């Protein structure tokens, strides 16, 4: 049986990659296994939980529902892109830490990426808007209030 391979070129966290991949390779598996970016978590593998959320050209997508070949000629941002060069936290990461917005942490990368895109579009969200934006990310530990508080704080800090 022949394996169907495709050449892909994509940028991940600002680094350009060229690889030959199977047509059936999921973007989540490409990121985790081919590029060793294990911050993208795979939860339900059906696009429901949001743990695998990454940004595709700045928009949140479920990497478990997307093939690596579909990312050809696109820019992908993963949770690893958030911290600064010197390791300092992104304001959203710092706020999640300050407000204890995570417990087990499994959902956190997907939430961070979803909320990063959300805060890029909405600089002064209210609690209802944050809860609506979070509705596609499942967390079984926190009850969400601390996450909402963290996003409110991050928005305030990012506004300066």
C-alpha positions as CSV (number, residue, x, y, z in Angstrom):
1,X,0.0,0.0,0.0
2,X,1.4,3.4,-1.0
3,X,1.4,6.2,1.5
4,X,0.1,9.5,0.1
5,X,2.7,12.2,1.0
6,X,2.5,15.9,0.5
7,X,5.0,18.7,0.8
8,X,3.9,21.4,3.2
9,X,5.5,24.7,4.1
10,X,4.1,26.6,7.1
11,X,5.3,28.9,9.8
12,X,4.8,27.9,13.4
13,X,5.5,30.4,16.1
14,X,7.5,32.5,13.6
15,X,9.7,29.7,12.4
16,X,9.2,28.4,8.8
17,X,9.1,24.6,8.4
18,X,9.1,22.5,5.2
19,X,8.1,18.9,5.7
20,X,6.7,15.9,3.7
21,X,3.6,14.6,5.5
22,X,1.0,12.0,5.1
23,X,-2.3,13.3,3.8
24,X,-4.1,12.0,6.9
25,X,-1.8,13.5,9.5
26,X,-3.7,15.8,11.9
27,X,-2.3,19.2,12.6
28,X,-2.3,18.4,16.4
29,X,-0.1,15.3,15.7
30,X,2.2,17.3,13.4
31,X,2.7,19.9,16.1
32,X,3.2,17.5,18.9
33,X,5.2,14.7,17.2
34,X,6.9,16.2,14.2
35,X,7.8,19.6,15.7
36,X,7.9,18.5,19.4
37,X,5.6,21.3,20.5
38,X,3.8,19.3,23.2
39,X,1.9,22.3,24.6
40,X,-0.9,21.6,22.2
41,X,-3.0,19.1,24.1
42,X,-5.3,16.5,22.6
43,X,-8.4,15.8,24.7
44,X,-11.5,14.5,23.0
45,X,-10.2,14.2,19.4
46,X,-13.6,15.4,18.2
47,X,-13.2,19.2,18.4
48,X,-15.5,19.5,21.4
49,X,-13.2,20.2,24.4
50,X,-10.9,22.9,22.9
51,X,-7.7,21.6,24.5
52,X,-6.0,21.5,21.1
53,X,-6.9,25.0,20.0
54,X,-4.1,26.9,18.1
55,X,-4.2,30.0,16.1
56,X,-4.3,29.8,12.3
57,X,-3.5,33.2,10.8
58,X,-4.6,34.6,14.2
59,X,-8.0,32.8,14.3
60,X,-8.6,29.9,16.8
61,X,-9.0,26.5,15.3
62,X,-9.2,22.9,16.6
63,X,-5.9,21.3,15.5
64,X,-7.5,17.8,16.1
65,X,-10.0,18.5,13.3
66,X,-7.5,20.0,10.8
67,X,-5.0,18.1,8.6
68,X,-1.4,19.3,8.5
69,X,-1.7,19.7,4.7
70,X,-4.6,22.2,5.3
71,X,-2.1,24.4,7.2
72,X,0.1,24.7,4.1
73,X,1.2,28.3,3.5
74,X,-0.3,29.5,6.8
75,X,0.9,30.9,10.1
76,X,0.3,28.7,13.2
77,X,0.7,30.0,16.7
78,X,0.8,27.5,19.6
79,X,0.8,28.2,23.4
80,X,4.6,28.1,23.2
81,X,4.5,31.4,21.3
82,X,3.0,33.3,24.2
83,X,6.0,33.7,26.5
84,X,8.6,36.3,25.7
85,X,12.1,35.6,24.6
86,X,13.5,35.9,28.1
87,X,10.8,33.5,29.4
88,X,8.5,36.2,30.9
89,X,4.8,35.4,30.8
90,X,2.4,36.9,28.4
91,X,-0.1,39.1,30.4
92,X,-2.8,36.4,30.0
93,X,-0.5,33.7,31.3
94,X,0.5,35.9,34.2
95,X,-3.1,36.7,35.0
96,X,-4.0,33.0,34.9
97,X,-1.2,32.4,37.4
98,X,-2.2,35.3,39.6
99,X,-5.9,34.3,39.7
100,X,-5.3,30.5,39.9
101,X,-7.2,30.2,36.7
102,X,-5.9,26.6,36.2
103,X,-5.8,23.5,38.2
104,X,-4.8,20.4,36.4
105,X,-3.7,22.5,33.4
106,X,-4.8,20.2,30.7
107,X,-7.3,22.6,29.1
108,X,-5.1,25.7,29.8
109,X,-3.2,25.8,26.4
110,X,-6.4,25.8,24.4
111,X,-8.0,28.4,26.7
112,X,-4.9,30.6,26.5
113,X,-5.0,30.5,22.7
114,X,-8.7,31.1,22.5
115,X,-8.6,34.0,24.9
116,X,-5.5,35.5,23.1
117,X,-7.5,35.7,19.9
118,X,-10.5,37.0,21.8
119,X,-8.5,39.8,23.5
120,X,-6.9,40.8,20.2
121,X,-10.4,41.6,19.0
122,X,-12.1,42.8,22.2
123,X,-9.8,44.9,24.4
124,X,-12.5,45.7,27.0
125,X,-14.6,42.6,27.4
126,X,-17.3,42.2,30.1
127,X,-17.9,39.0,32.0
128,X,-20.7,37.8,29.7
129,X,-18.5,38.3,26.6
130,X,-15.7,36.3,28.2
131,X,-18.0,33.5,29.2
132,X,-19.4,33.4,25.7
133,X,-15.9,33.3,24.2
134,X,-14.9,30.5,26.7
135,X,-17.9,28.4,25.9
136,X,-16.0,26.3,23.4
137,X,-13.4,25.3,25.9
138,X,-14.2,22.7,28.5
139,X,-12.5,22.7,31.9
140,X,-13.4,20.0,34.5
141,X,-11.5,21.5,37.4
142,X,-12.0,25.2,37.8
143,X,-15.6,26.2,37.5
144,X,-14.5,29.0,35.2
145,X,-14.8,32.0,37.6
146,X,-11.0,32.3,38.2
147,X,-10.5,32.0,34.4
148,X,-13.0,34.8,33.8
149,X,-11.3,36.9,36.5
150,X,-7.9,36.2,34.9
151,X,-9.1,37.3,31.4
152,X,-10.6,40.5,32.9
153,X,-7.3,41.3,34.6
154,X,-5.3,40.4,31.4
155,X,-7.5,42.7,29.3
156,X,-6.9,45.5,31.8
157,X,-3.2,45.0,31.9
158,X,-3.0,44.8,28.1
159,X,-4.9,48.1,27.7
160,X,-2.1,49.6,29.9
